């Protein structure tokens, strides 16, 4: 039975690359020809199909998802603070003669609370 043979080529490479190739062959348990064939296969792939390009694309997608998640979390936190502020304004106070100055003071206190929380959290979210 005839096994089709791969074409044989001769090439000269630097001593440093020859040592690296030999070390890689030993580590991988592969022949020089197999390692060189795999390297050429990767080299001849279109740039967007190379493994590092695929990895970079996946990382960009993940970064976009994380950014959307951060924005969503910031929105939800802002919404919660707004809800608490509205609730604090609408709840009856201990005294029926509450004035707009009381509401302003409550708003200032809530803003101070938000600043304390924001200082402890991610500055990019609260920026």
Secondary structure, 3 states (H helix, E strand, C coil): CCCCCCCCCCCCCCHHHHHHHHHHHHHHCCCHHHHHHHHHHHHHCCHHHCHHHHHHHHHHHHHHHHHHHHHHHHHHHHHHHHHHHHHHHHCCCCCCCCCHHHHHHHHHHHHHHHHHHHHHCCHHHHC
